């Protein structure tokens, strides 16, 4: 696993607050697991309203989790006063997500001043273990917030 250094000493709180301030993130109802420089875990409880017709998490939900996890991982390396936004992502669904929870592990692939490339793996989790159900590659645009 690649080791990165955060330039913002308060990166974990900053990322958590930025993500959970988004209505889409609150609607999905996920929470955070580990947050370290360049790496983030997002946990999604299984909820019937997020499933497709046979009880598996719907593909768009898996894509959203991958996007949020990768973007959050990229966000851990931003300087204070900067945010990021997704400009492109590709998700490959590999297996149904049928566990009690779904865990998305985001990681930075290549940080940059303007663009950061990150990735995420999404796992279906139940008492028997984890099953890789999706993988994604995400490009984030880093944006300096305007001073008010």
WOQUIZI-V205097 format. One line per field, one symbol per residue. phi: phi as a letter, one per 40 degrees, with the letter a starting at -180 (. if undefined). Layout:
# WOQUIZI-V205097
phi=???
This chain:
# WOQUIZI-V205097
phi=.cbbbccbcbdccdcdccccccdcccccgcbbccbbdgaabbbbccbdcbbccbgcdcdcccccccccccccdcccbccdgbbbacbaabbbcbaccbccbbbbbcaccacacbbbcbbabbbcbadchbbcbababbbbccbccccc
